[in-house]
Amino acid sequence: MLTFEDYQLAAAETAIYPGSGTGEDKAIVYTLLGLTNEAGEVAGKYKKVLRDSGGLLSYEKRQAILDEAGDVLWYLSGLVGELGGALEDVAQGNLDKLNSRKARGVLGGSGDNR
């Protein structure tokens, strides 16, 4: 089974962008912009499903969205790496935060410090 660590290491081997692997500002900005671009492509593909198919998600459209989600993961992995982090730690930290909010009954609502 593929782990986050395995993915992050393998994805880094395919990284060709300014400052790749250096943690420099240009590498952080590049991966951040790529991440937001790909997330926009995910949203755009679903927007077209709403517009063109009345919200009915075909197998092909679902796969196209999943492919774009893979691109989101690639850029997220790169961004986390450029920031000196590990995807596994980011995932665990997120679950810890959500479980804490759940235990305190504040999953709903807004604000970072709930």
Secondary structure by P-SEA (a helix, b strand, c coil): cccaaaaaaaaaaaccccccccccaaaaaaaaaaaaaaaaaaaaaaaaaaacccccccaaaaaaaaaaaaaaaaaaaaaaaaacccaaaaaaaaaaaaaaaaaacccccccccc
